[in-house]
Amino acid sequence: MTNPNVLGWTQPRQTLRTLAQCTAASGVLALLTYGGFVLRINVLTISLLYLLIVVAVASLFGFWQASLISLLAVACLDYFFLPPIFHFDVADPQDWVALATFEATALAISRLHGRERRIARVAAIHLKGMEHLYELSRSTLLLDLRQPPGPQLTVLIQRIFDLSAVALFDANLGRQDKVGEWGAGEKDLARECYLRDAAQDDLQTQTSRRVLRTGVGPEPVGALVVRGRLNPLVVDALAALTAIAIDRHQSFEKEERAETAKQSEQLRAAVLDALAHELKTPLTAVQTASSGLLELGGLSNSQTELATLINGEALRLNEICTRLLVTAKLDGRQVGLDMDDVNVKELILEVAADRRRSSEADSIQVDVEDPDLVVNVDRGLLTTILAQYIDNAQKYSIPGNPIKVQARRSRTEVLFSVHNYGSAIRIEDRERVFDRFYRSPDRKGAVPGTGIGLSVVKKAAEAHHGHVWVISDDREGTTFFLSLPMGARRNR
């Protein structure tokens, strides 16, 4: 609050200062008049000297003091230098011309000087604001990014800019932080500013509101409300620095989450890799035993069915372990691609033959535009990709609908596709289905699976500098794609 004693003494001090200025100017005018009269200086010279005094008073003190000196100067000029001497002649036009000249000069000089003072004052305010902004920019670099930025920034802003109150709303964290004295109805001032998305300057309460934007996207990152004597341009710059500090905190959080997820993924991959290796030995034993039983014969029908089931599931588990091992190697970039020329149509027919069900001999349709198309790839990895695509199509396809496997070449790539009719994949899941262990929520309970296969597909495609994607629609069905760059070529 403002000290009442200061308010009480402001007006008398101003009056005393004005009287002192007028007295000093009048004394100089009196000395000049006396000297001019004694030395018998002519009217023109003394008028110019009087004009200089008016200019000096207007520059140093202001218009009203210069006006008073103008009247005194005209009176001295008329009484001491214009005939009849020692007599006032109010009707003399020379007096009025001199007065008009003095007043016009006083007005012009005082306005120019006042303008210069205002410019200098504004420049000083801007310079001070820039110094504060520079100090704030340096201080924000020392913020603890592991802690919420709001409490740190509000304290910094209030201290550096000497403000009575500061409020900051962080949209990312959904929290509002305040320092200083706020009224009962100003509890959520910063939050309301963010929701209204409107900047405002209230000169009466000296409160400025700004919405914080980083320039990266259209959505604001928060809002800032400050109370104190600040230039609106400084407030704009202050809001920009605050937005940058909040954005730095968000970026740091994302990096930390990504690093944590990466470490977690590496640990999980290492564990699964070890488990896959450990499972390989007992699975091989189970598969060998079941195959031996079938080879020996002498089993009843039910025993043969059970042995066949054990053998099939052991093969399936062995394939899952192989995929886990391939994924771990691809993630660690340890796999060495065994590149070879592979006939596309022959490979697709081979994979399709292994995946055909005995009851649905024509369930997989193969369409390759060019039967002589050859692609230079790692045969094992390409077989894994196509097998996984066909397995997925068989799992989710509506019974009785064929699965279509196609391959064609363009000028820059070879494109493989596997199409089936079944439940559509949601738009938000079409990229995530290629992430390891991810399964669409609406399919988890319907079809068994591990969420590993498509991640292997993605890694294998990336190892060939290719890419994978899926399109899905309730009417058109689902199609998984694989594109490989022009290592593909045609036999000659």
C-alpha positions in Angstrom: 0.0 0.0 0.0 1.1 3.6 -0.6 2.2 5.6 2.4 -0.3 8.4 3.1 2.4 10.6 4.4 4.0 10.5 0.9 0.6 11.5 -0.6 0.2 14.3 1.8 3.7 15.9 1.1 3.6 15.5 -2.7 1.6 18.6 -3.5 3.4 21.0 -1.1 6.8 19.9 -2.3 5.7 20.4 -5.9 4.4 23.9 -5.1 7.7 24.8 -3.2 9.7 23.5 -6.2 7.7 25.6 -8.6 8.1 28.8 -6.5 11.8 28.2 -6.2 12.1 27.8 -9.9 10.2 31.0 -10.6 12.2 32.9 -8.1 15.5 31.8 -9.5 14.3 32.7 -13.1 13.0 36.1 -11.9 16.3 36.8 -10.2 18.2 36.1 -13.5 15.8 38.3 -15.4 16.2 41.1 -12.9 20.0 41.0 -13.1 19.9 41.0 -16.9 17.5 44.0 -16.8 19.7 45.9 -14.5 22.8 45.2 -16.5 21.1 46.1 -19.8 19.7 49.3 -18.3 23.0 50.4 -16.9 24.9 49.6 -20.1 22.2 51.1 -22.2 21.7 48.1 -24.4 19.4 48.6 -27.3 15.9 47.1 -27.5 16.7 44.5 -30.1 19.6 43.1 -28.1 17.8 43.0 -24.8 14.8 41.4 -26.5 17.0 38.6 -27.7 18.5 38.1 -24.3 15.0 38.0 -22.8 14.1 35.4 -25.4 17.1 33.3 -24.4 16.0 33.4 -20.8 12.5 32.2 -21.8 14.0 29.4 -23.8 16.2 28.3 -20.9 13.3 28.4 -18.4 11.0 26.4 -20.8 13.7 23.8 -21.2 14.6 23.5 -17.6 11.3 24.0 -15.7 8.4 23.9 -18.1 5.7 25.9 -19.9 4.0 27.6 -16.9 7.2 28.9 -15.4 8.3 30.2 -18.9 4.9 31.9 -19.3 5.4 33.8 -16.0 9.0 34.8 -17.1 7.6 35.9 -20.5 5.1 38.3 -18.8 7.8 39.7 -16.6 10.2 40.1 -19.5 7.6 42.0 -21.5 6.9 44.2 -18.5 10.6 44.9 -18.0 11.1 45.6 -21.8 8.2 48.1 -21.8 9.1 49.8 -18.5 12.9 50.1 -18.9 13.7 50.1 -22.6 10.7 51.2 -24.7 9.8 54.9 -24.7 8.4 56.5 -22.6 10.9 55.1 -20.1 9.6 54.2 -16.6 6.1 54.1 -17.9 3.8 51.2 -18.9 2.1 51.5 -22.3 -0.2 48.6 -22.6 -1.5 49.7 -26.0 2.0 49.5 -27.6 1.9 46.8 -30.3 5.6 46.0 -29.6 4.6 44.7 -26.2 2.0 42.3 -27.6 4.4 41.1 -30.4 7.1 40.5 -27.8 4.6 38.7 -25.5 3.3 36.5 -28.4 6.9 35.7 -29.4 7.9 34.8 -25.9 4.8 32.6 -25.3 5.1 30.8 -28.6 8.7 30.1 -28.0 8.0 28.9 -24.4 5.2 26.6 -25.7 7.3 25.1 -28.5 10.4 24.6 -26.4 8.5 23.1 -23.4 6.6 20.7 -25.7 9.8 19.5 -27.4 11.6 19.2 -24.0 8.7 17.3 -22.5 8.6 15.0 -25.4 12.3 14.3 -25.0 11.8 13.6 -21.3 9.0 11.2 -22.0 11.1 9.4 -24.6 14.0 9.2 -22.2 11.8 7.9 -19.5 10.2 5.3 -21.7 13.6 4.2 -22.9 14.8 3.9 -19.3 11.8 1.8 -18.5 12.4 -0.4 -21.5 16.0 -0.8 -20.6 15.1 -1.8 -17.1 12.6 -4.3 -18.5 15.1 -5.8 -20.8 17.6 -6.2 -18.0 14.9 -8.0 -16.0 14.0 -10.2 -18.9 17.6 -11.1 -19.4 18.0 -12.0 -15.8 14.8 -14.1 -16.0 16.0 -15.9 -19.1 19.3 -16.8 -17.3 17.4 -17.9 -14.2 15.0 -20.2 -16.1 18.0 -22.2 -17.4 18.8 -23.1 -13.8 15.3 -24.5 -13.1 15.0 -28.0 -11.7 13.3 -29.7 -14.6 12.4 -32.7 -12.4 10.1 -30.5 -10.4 6.9 -28.7 -11.6 7.9 -25.3 -13.2 5.0 -23.3 -11.8 6.2 -22.7 -8.2 9.7 -21.9 -9.4 8.7 -19.5 -12.1 6.2 -17.5 -10.0 8.8 -16.9 -7.3 11.4 -15.9 -9.9 9.0 -13.5 -11.8 7.9 -11.8 -8.6 11.4 -11.3 -7.3 13.0 -10.1 -10.5 10.2 -7.7 -11.6 9.3 -6.6 -8.1 5.6 -7.5 -8.6 2.9 -7.5 -6.0 1.4 -10.8 -7.2 1.9 -13.5 -9.9 -0.3 -16.5 -10.9 0.6 -19.2 -13.4 -1.5 -22.0 -14.9 0.3 -25.0 -16.5 -2.1 -26.8 -18.9 0.2 -29.8 -19.2 0.1 -30.5 -15.4 -3.3 -29.0 -14.9 -2.1 -27.0 -11.9 -2.2 -23.3 -10.9 0.5 -21.7 -8.8 0.3 -18.2 -7.1 2.4 -15.9 -5.0 1.6 -12.5 -3.6 -1.7 -11.1 -2.4 -4.8 -12.1 -4.4 -8.4 -11.2 -3.6 -11.1 -13.7 -2.7 -12.6 -13.6 -6.2 -9.3 -14.1 -7.9 -8.7 -17.7 -6.9 -8.6 -19.1 -10.4 -7.6 -16.0 -12.4 -4.9 -17.7 -14.4 -7.0 -20.8 -15.2 -9.9 -18.6 -16.4 -7.5 -16.6 -18.6 -6.4 -19.9 -20.2 -10.0 -21.1 -20.7 -11.1 -17.8 -22.2 -7.9 -17.6 -24.4 -7.8 -13.8 -24.2 -5.1 -11.4 -23.2 -6.1 -8.3 -21.2 -4.5 -5.3 -19.5 -6.3 -3.6 -16.6 -4.7 -0.3 -16.0 -6.8 0.5 -12.9 -5.7 -2.6 -11.0 -2.3 -2.9 -12.8 -3.2 -6.5 -13.7 -2.0 -8.0 -17.0 -3.3 -11.4 -18.3 -1.5 -13.3 -21.0 -2.1 -16.7 -22.7 1.1 -18.7 -23.1 1.9 -20.1 -26.5 5.2 -21.6 -27.8 4.6 -21.1 -31.5 4.9 -24.8 -32.1 1.2 -25.5 -32.2 -2.1 -23.6 -32.0 -2.9 -24.8 -28.5 -1.8 -22.7 -25.5 0.4 -24.3 -22.9 -0.9 -22.2 -20.0 -1.7 -18.6 -18.8 0.2 -15.9 -16.8 -1.3 -13.2 -14.7 0.9 -10.5 -13.1 0.0 -7.5 -10.9 2.4 -4.5 -10.8 3.8 -1.6 -12.9 4.9 -3.3 -16.1 4.9 -2.1 -19.7 2.6 -4.3 -21.9 5.5 -5.1 -24.3 7.5 -6.3 -21.3 4.6 -8.5 -20.2 4.4 -10.0 -23.7 8.1 -10.9 -23.6 7.7 -12.2 -20.0 4.9 -14.5 -21.2 7.0 -15.7 -24.1 9.9 -16.6 -21.7 7.5 -18.4 -19.4 6.0 -20.4 -22.2 9.5 -21.5 -23.3 10.3 -22.6 -19.8 7.1 -24.6 -19.5 7.8 -26.2 -23.0 11.4 -27.1 -21.8 9.9 -28.9 -18.8 7.4 -30.8 -21.1 10.2 -31.8 -23.5 12.3 -33.0 -20.5 9.4 -35.1 -19.2 8.9 -36.7 -22.6 12.6 -37.5 -22.9 12.6 -39.0 -19.5 9.5 -41.1 -20.3 11.1 -42.2 -23.6 14.3 -43.2 -21.9 12.5 -45.1 -19.1 10.4 -46.9 -21.7 13.5 -47.7 -23.7 15.3 -49.1 -20.7 12.2 -51.1 -19.7 11.9 -52.4 -23.3 15.5 -53.4 -23.4 15.2 -55.3 -20.0 12.0 -57.0 -21.2 13.6 -58.0 -24.5 16.6 -59.4 -22.6 14.4 -61.5 -20.3 12.3 -62.8 -23.2 15.5 -63.6 -25.2 16.8 -65.6 -22.2 13.4 -67.4 -21.8 13.3 -68.2 -25.5 16.7 -69.8 -25.4 15.8 -71.8 -22.3 12.5 -73.0 -23.8 14.1 -74.2 -27.0 15.7 -77.3 -25.4 12.6 -78.7 -23.7 10.4 -77.9 -26.7 12.8 -79.8 -28.9 12.6 -82.7 -26.6 8.7 -82.6 -26.5 8.6 -82.3 -30.3 11.1 -85.2 -30.7 9.1 -87.4 -28.3 5.7 -86.7 -29.9 7.1 -87.2 -33.4 8.7 -90.5 -32.2 5.4 -91.7 -30.8 3.6 -91.0 -34.1 6.4 -92.8 -36.0 6.3 -95.9 -33.8 2.6 -96.3 -34.4 0.4 -98.8 -32.4 -1.5 -95.9 -30.9 -5.3 -95.7 -30.6 -7.2 -93.0 -32.5 -7.5 -90.8 -29.4 -3.8 -91.3 -28.5 -2.8 -90.4 -32.1 -4.9 -87.3 -31.9 -3.3 -86.3 -28.6 0.2 -86.9 -29.9 -0.6 -84.9 -33.1 -1.9 -82.1 -31.0 1.2 -82.1 -28.8 3.5 -82.1 -31.8 1.6 -79.3 -33.5 1.6 -77.1 -30.4 5.3 -77.8 -29.8 6.0 -76.6 -33.3 3.9 -73.5 -32.7 5.7 -72.7 -29.4 9.1 -73.3 -31.2 8.1 -70.8 -33.9 7.1 -68.2 -31.2 10.5 -68.7 -29.5 12.2 -68.3 -32.9 10.3 -65.0 -33.4 11.3 -63.8 -30.0 15.0 -64.5 -30.8 14.8 -62.8 -34.2 13.1 -59.7 -32.6 15.9 -59.5 -29.9 18.5 -59.7 -32.6 16.9 -57.1 -34.7 16.5 -54.7 -31.8 20.1 -55.2 -30.9 21.1 -54.9 -34.6 23.0 -58.1 -34.2 21.4 -59.9 -37.1 23.4 -60.2 -40.3 21.2 -60.3 -43.3 21.9 -63.2 -45.6 20.9 -61.5 -48.9 20.0 -63.6 -51.8 17.9 -63.5 -55.0 14.5 -64.9 -54.3 11.7 -65.6 -56.8 8.7 -63.8 -55.3 6.0 -66.1 -56.6 7.8 -69.3 -55.6 8.4 -68.0 -52.1 4.7 -66.9 -51.6 3.4 -70.3 -52.9 5.8 -72.1 -50.5 4.6 -70.1 -47.5 1.0 -70.4 -48.5 1.3 -74.1 -48.9 2.6 -74.4 -45.3 -0.2 -72.2 -44.0 -3.1 -73.8 -45.9 -5.6 -75.7 -43.8 -6.5 -79.2 -45.0 -10.2 -78.4 -44.9 -9.8 -75.2 -46.9 -7.4 -76.0 -49.7 -8.3 -72.9 -51.7 -8.4 -70.6 -48.6 -5.3 -68.7 -49.7 -5.2 -67.1 -53.2 -1.9 -66.0 -54.7 -1.6 -63.3 -57.3 1.8 -62.2 -58.6 1.8 -60.0 -61.7 5.2 -61.1 -62.9 6.1 -64.7 -62.3 9.7 -64.0 -62.9 10.0 -61.2 -60.4 13.1 -61.6 -58.2 13.9 -59.7 -55.0 17.2 -59.5 -53.3 16.4 -60.1 -49.6 17.1 -62.3 -46.6 14.9 -65.3 -47.5 14.3 -66.3 -43.9 13.1 -62.8 -42.8 10.8 -62.4 -45.8 9.4 -65.8 -45.1 8.7 -64.8 -41.5 7.0 -61.6 -42.6 4.7 -63.3 -45.1 4.0 -66.2 -42.7 3.0 -63.8 -40.0 0.7 -61.8 -42.3 -1.0 -65.0 -43.4 -1.3 -66.3 -39.8 -2.9 -63.0 -38.8 -5.3 -63.1 -41.7 -6.4 -66.7 -40.8 -7.0 -65.7 -37.2 -9.2 -62.8 -37.9 -10.8 -63.7 -41.2 -14.5 -64.6 -41.4 -14.8 -68.3 -42.1 -15.4 -69.1 -45.8 -13.7 -66.0 -47.1 -10.5 -66.4 -49.0 -7.2 -64.7 -48.1 -5.5 -62.9 -51.0 -1.8 -62.6 -51.2 -0.5 -60.3 -53.9 2.9 -58.9 -55.1 3.7 -56.3 -57.7 6.5 -54.0 -58.6 6.6 -50.3 -59.3 9.4 -48.1 -60.5 10.9 -47.7 -57.0 9.7 -50.6 -54.9 8.2 -54.1 -54.6 4.8 -54.2 -52.8 3.4 -57.2 -51.0 -0.1 -57.3 -49.6 -2.2 -59.8 -47.6 -6.0 -59.2 -47.6 -8.8 -60.8 -45.6 -12.4 -60.0 -44.6 -13.0 -59.7 -40.9 -13.4 -57.2 -38.1 -11.9 -53.8 -38.9 -8.9 -52.4 -37.0 -9.6 -49.1 -35.3 -7.8 -46.1 -36.7 -6.0 -45.4 -33.4 -4.6 -49.0 -33.4 -3.3 -49.2 -37.0 0.2 -48.0 -36.1 0.3 -49.5 -32.6 -0.4 -53.1 -33.8 3.2 -53.2 -35.0 4.5 -52.4 -31.5 5.7 -55.3 -29.4 3.2 -56.9 -27.1 0.4 -54.5 -28.2 -3.0 -56.0 -28.9 -6.1 -54.2 -29.8 -8.4 -54.0 -26.8 -11.5 -55.2 -28.7 -9.5 -58.4 -29.9 -7.6 -59.5 -26.8 -10.3 -61.9 -25.6 -11.6 -63.0 -29.0 -8.4 -64.4 -30.5 -5.3 -65.8 -28.7 -2.0 -64.2 -29.4 1.2 -62.7 -27.9 1.5 -59.4 -29.7 5.0 -60.3 -30.9 4.5 -61.3 -34.5 3.8 -57.9 -36.1 6.6 -56.3 -34.2 9.0 -58.9 -35.8 7.5 -58.0 -39.2 8.2 -54.3 -38.6 11.8 -54.9 -37.5 12.5 -57.3 -40.4 11.1 -54.8 -42.9 13.2 -52.0 -41.4 16.3 -54.2 -41.6 15.7 -54.3 -45.4 15.0 -50.5 -45.4 11.4 -51.1 -46.1 8.2 -50.3 -44.2 4.9 -51.9 -43.2 1.4 -50.5 -42.8 -2.3 -51.6 -42.7 -5.6 -50.3 -44.0 -8.9 -51.6 -42.6 -12.5 -51.0 -43.3 -15.7 -52.9 -42.4 -16.8 -53.2 -46.0 -13.5 -53.6 -47.8 -11.7 -55.7 -45.2 -8.2 -55.5 -43.8 -5.0 -55.4 -45.9 -1.5 -55.6 -44.5 1.3 -54.2 -46.7 5.0 -54.6 -47.0 7.1 -52.4 -49.3 10.8 -53.2 -50.1 13.0 -50.7 -52.0 14.3 -51.4 -55.4 16.6 -54.2 -54.6 14.0 -56.0 -56.5 14.6 -56.9 -60.1 13.4 -59.2 -62.8 15.1 -62.4 -64.1 16.6 -62.0 -67.6 
